[in-house]
Amino acid sequence: MTRVRSAVADGVARITLARPEKKNALDEEMVLALHEAVRAGAANEAARVVLLEADGADFCAGADLAALAAMLDAGADAHRRDAEILGQLFVALRELPKPVVAAVRGRALAGGCGLAMACDLVLAHEEAQFGFPEVSVGFVPAMVMTVLRRSVGEKRAFDLVATGRIVSAREALDLGLVSRVLPSATFDADVMRTIAALTAAPASALRMTKKLFYALDTRGFDAGIALGVQTNMEARATPEFRAGVERFTKRKP
């Protein structure tokens, strides 16, 4: 059974979690399929933006507990591999040289919430819910903490991972878990308007913007400014920049 669907149309690489009967829970097969879809989206020159969405009522319930139960007695190497492939997916989404947008309906929990947050933009349905309930089953939300701390700050992040509480889309927005909350009646149309705005922007500018944005994670202030100067110079050398400036300066006042 196909766990992930992918297709490219109108400049958008659409990746769909397609396991609604399991609330799109993540097992090894599904994570590897997501890796392949992300690689294909990165390589496809027709795709300007990647959209991650899901079939069914929920975006993703996190790790497939049945799959975890089946490997309880596996060796340490098997458990390490299972964790590593999810971590590598988060890294791949960040390194993908195109904007990645998550459109979240229903619940995004545990690793599923981490998957959404690993994207560059998170567009939340007004009735969506988010949380990290791993502690309730004696687990640790280890794979999501790097993204979570960067997004919401230390105190808020610890509250979420230690209590496992589930938050509404509105609270998720206030905390910094999501980028925008969109109304139910216009959710699909609003998502596509956001996508259209991204696809309309010059690809080189978006690529360099994303690269610089995340590179600043590891830089001090002075080094960040220096990297900004270098990126500024590179942007000025692109045909898209030249065309944009010429188009603007030729406008009538």
PLY file of the C-alpha trace (Angstrom):
ply
format ascii 1.0
element vertex 253
property float x
property float y
property float z
element edge 252
property int vertex1
property int vertex2
end_header
0.00 0.00 0.00
1.31 3.45 -0.94
2.10 5.43 2.20
3.14 8.63 0.41
1.93 10.14 -2.86
3.80 12.79 -4.78
3.10 14.79 -7.92
4.33 18.01 -9.52
2.00 20.53 -11.15
1.97 24.30 -11.59
5.36 24.69 -9.95
4.36 22.76 -6.80
5.72 19.41 -5.65
2.80 18.07 -3.63
3.74 15.38 -1.11
0.81 13.68 0.61
0.89 11.45 3.67
-1.44 8.67 2.55
-2.03 6.42 5.53
-5.22 7.88 7.00
-6.36 4.55 8.48
-3.34 4.84 10.84
-3.70 8.63 11.27
-0.65 8.90 9.00
1.57 7.44 11.73
5.23 7.21 10.82
6.87 3.82 10.37
10.16 3.10 8.61
8.53 2.49 5.24
6.66 5.79 5.40
9.68 7.82 6.49
11.80 6.31 3.70
9.04 7.11 1.20
9.06 10.71 2.44
12.83 10.82 1.95
12.38 9.72 -1.66
9.61 12.25 -2.29
11.71 15.06 -0.84
14.70 14.07 -2.99
12.49 13.99 -6.07
11.04 17.40 -5.24
14.51 18.84 -4.82
15.66 17.44 -8.16
12.62 18.43 -10.20
13.32 21.77 -11.85
9.62 22.31 -12.51
8.94 22.40 -8.77
9.42 25.82 -7.16
7.75 24.99 -3.84
7.12 21.77 -1.89
3.72 21.30 -0.21
3.40 18.66 2.52
-0.16 17.65 3.32
-2.10 14.59 4.49
-5.10 12.45 3.68
-7.79 11.94 6.29
-8.79 13.80 9.42
-5.31 14.09 10.96
-2.00 15.35 9.64
0.17 12.85 11.51
-0.14 11.11 14.89
3.62 10.62 15.24
5.46 7.33 15.45
3.56 4.13 14.65
3.38 2.55 18.12
2.55 -0.86 16.64
5.77 -0.72 14.62
7.69 0.32 17.75
6.12 -2.54 19.70
7.25 -5.01 17.04
10.87 -3.96 17.52
10.97 -3.71 21.31
13.44 -6.60 21.51
15.54 -5.47 18.57
19.15 -4.53 19.16
20.51 -1.04 19.72
21.59 -0.72 16.08
18.03 -1.24 14.85
16.67 1.37 17.25
19.41 3.82 16.27
18.61 3.38 12.57
14.90 3.92 13.21
15.63 7.21 14.98
18.28 8.31 12.49
16.10 8.05 9.40
13.53 10.41 10.93
16.26 12.83 11.98
17.75 12.69 8.50
14.33 13.54 7.05
14.15 16.67 9.21
17.63 17.67 7.99
16.68 17.00 4.36
13.65 19.28 4.63
15.82 22.08 6.01
18.52 21.57 3.38
16.09 21.34 0.46
16.80 24.47 -1.61
13.12 25.31 -2.03
10.47 26.50 0.43
8.59 23.65 2.11
5.06 24.37 3.32
3.12 22.11 5.69
-0.67 22.32 5.48
-1.97 20.88 8.76
-5.49 19.68 9.39
-6.51 17.77 12.51
-3.85 16.54 14.88
-0.09 16.86 14.43
1.41 15.05 17.40
4.86 13.95 18.55
7.03 13.20 15.50
4.13 14.35 13.34
4.30 17.78 14.95
8.05 17.69 14.48
7.56 16.83 10.81
5.36 19.88 10.32
7.77 22.13 12.21
10.70 20.88 10.13
9.03 22.61 7.18
9.69 26.29 6.50
6.06 27.42 6.80
3.31 25.74 8.83
-0.21 26.68 7.78
-2.66 25.42 10.39
-6.36 24.79 9.99
-8.20 26.66 12.73
-9.30 23.38 14.32
-5.87 21.73 14.15
-4.13 20.53 17.32
-0.46 20.19 18.17
1.56 18.54 20.91
4.28 16.21 22.08
2.65 13.53 24.26
5.59 11.10 24.20
6.15 11.26 27.97
2.72 9.67 28.53
4.05 6.39 27.13
7.44 6.61 28.79
9.10 7.94 25.66
11.19 11.07 25.07
10.36 13.63 22.33
14.02 13.55 21.42
13.79 13.94 17.66
11.74 17.14 17.81
13.57 19.12 20.49
16.16 20.76 18.22
13.46 22.29 16.03
11.12 23.00 18.95
13.65 24.95 21.07
14.55 27.11 18.07
10.90 27.83 17.38
9.36 28.59 20.78
12.20 29.18 23.25
13.44 27.21 26.23
10.66 27.63 28.81
7.77 27.10 26.43
9.49 24.14 24.81
10.05 22.42 28.16
6.43 22.98 29.13
5.28 21.26 25.95
7.61 18.25 26.11
7.42 17.67 29.88
3.64 17.93 30.25
2.71 16.48 26.87
-0.25 18.85 26.70
-2.10 19.32 23.43
-2.60 22.89 22.22
-5.05 24.47 19.81
-4.03 26.08 16.55
-4.43 29.54 18.10
-2.20 28.73 21.05
0.27 27.06 18.68
0.44 30.34 16.76
1.01 32.32 19.97
3.76 29.89 21.00
5.51 29.99 17.62
4.78 26.40 16.61
3.01 27.48 13.42
3.28 30.33 10.93
-0.40 31.12 10.35
-3.85 29.90 11.35
-6.31 29.77 8.47
-10.12 29.69 8.73
-11.92 26.44 8.02
-14.13 27.88 5.28
-11.21 29.09 3.15
-8.40 26.80 4.29
-7.61 25.15 0.94
-7.89 28.41 -0.99
-5.70 30.25 1.54
-3.06 27.53 1.39
-2.94 27.77 -2.39
-2.75 31.58 -2.28
0.32 31.28 -0.08
1.81 28.71 -2.42
1.08 30.92 -5.42
2.91 33.84 -3.81
5.95 31.65 -3.27
5.94 30.22 -6.78
5.71 33.74 -8.19
8.95 34.82 -6.49
12.29 34.31 -8.27
13.59 30.84 -7.38
17.16 32.07 -6.87
16.04 34.65 -4.30
14.04 32.06 -2.35
16.90 29.57 -2.49
19.43 32.06 -1.13
16.97 33.38 1.46
16.38 29.89 2.87
20.08 29.01 2.83
21.08 32.19 4.70
18.16 31.98 7.12
19.21 28.60 8.50
22.95 29.19 8.20
22.55 31.98 10.76
21.71 29.32 13.40
25.40 28.58 13.83
26.81 32.11 13.48
27.58 34.82 15.96
26.40 38.38 15.23
29.47 39.57 13.34
29.75 36.33 11.37
26.05 36.52 10.53
26.41 40.03 9.14
29.41 38.90 7.09
27.45 35.99 5.68
24.64 38.41 4.88
27.06 40.59 2.92
28.23 37.58 0.91
24.67 36.49 0.15
23.73 40.06 -0.78
26.57 40.11 -3.33
25.53 36.74 -4.75
21.93 37.88 -5.11
22.99 41.01 -7.01
24.75 38.81 -9.57
21.62 36.86 -10.55
19.65 37.54 -13.74
16.46 37.62 -11.66
17.77 40.51 -9.58
18.83 42.46 -12.66
15.45 41.90 -14.30
13.59 42.86 -11.13
15.51 46.11 -10.66
15.12 47.06 -14.31
11.40 46.29 -14.21
10.94 48.42 -11.08
12.96 51.40 -12.35
11.06 51.47 -15.64
7.71 51.85 -13.92
5.96 55.17 -14.36
5.84 57.28 -11.18
0 1
1 2
2 3
3 4
4 5
5 6
6 7
7 8
8 9
9 10
10 11
11 12
12 13
13 14
14 15
15 16
16 17
17 18
18 19
19 20
20 21
21 22
22 23
23 24
24 25
25 26
26 27
27 28
28 29
29 30
30 31
31 32
32 33
33 34
34 35
35 36
36 37
37 38
38 39
39 40
40 41
41 42
42 43
43 44
44 45
45 46
46 47
47 48
48 49
49 50
50 51
51 52
52 53
53 54
54 55
55 56
56 57
57 58
58 59
59 60
60 61
61 62
62 63
63 64
64 65
65 66
66 67
67 68
68 69
69 70
70 71
71 72
72 73
73 74
74 75
75 76
76 77
77 78
78 79
79 80
80 81
81 82
82 83
83 84
84 85
85 86
86 87
87 88
88 89
89 90
90 91
91 92
92 93
93 94
94 95
95 96
96 97
97 98
98 99
99 100
100 101
101 102
102 103
103 104
104 105
105 106
106 107
107 108
108 109
109 110
110 111
111 112
112 113
113 114
114 115
115 116
116 117
117 118
118 119
119 120
120 121
121 122
122 123
123 124
124 125
125 126
126 127
127 128
128 129
129 130
130 131
131 132
132 133
133 134
134 135
135 136
136 137
137 138
138 139
139 140
140 141
141 142
142 143
143 144
144 145
145 146
146 147
147 148
148 149
149 150
150 151
151 152
152 153
153 154
154 155
155 156
156 157
157 158
158 159
159 160
160 161
161 162
162 163
163 164
164 165
165 166
166 167
167 168
168 169
169 170
170 171
171 172
172 173
173 174
174 175
175 176
176 177
177 178
178 179
179 180
180 181
181 182
182 183
183 184
184 185
185 186
186 187
187 188
188 189
189 190
190 191
191 192
192 193
193 194
194 195
195 196
196 197
197 198
198 199
199 200
200 201
201 202
202 203
203 204
204 205
205 206
206 207
207 208
208 209
209 210
210 211
211 212
212 213
213 214
214 215
215 216
216 217
217 218
218 219
219 220
220 221
221 222
222 223
223 224
224 225
225 226
226 227
227 228
228 229
229 230
230 231
231 232
232 233
233 234
234 235
235 236
236 237
237 238
238 239
239 240
240 241
241 242
242 243
243 244
244 245
245 246
246 247
247 248
248 249
249 250
250 251
251 252
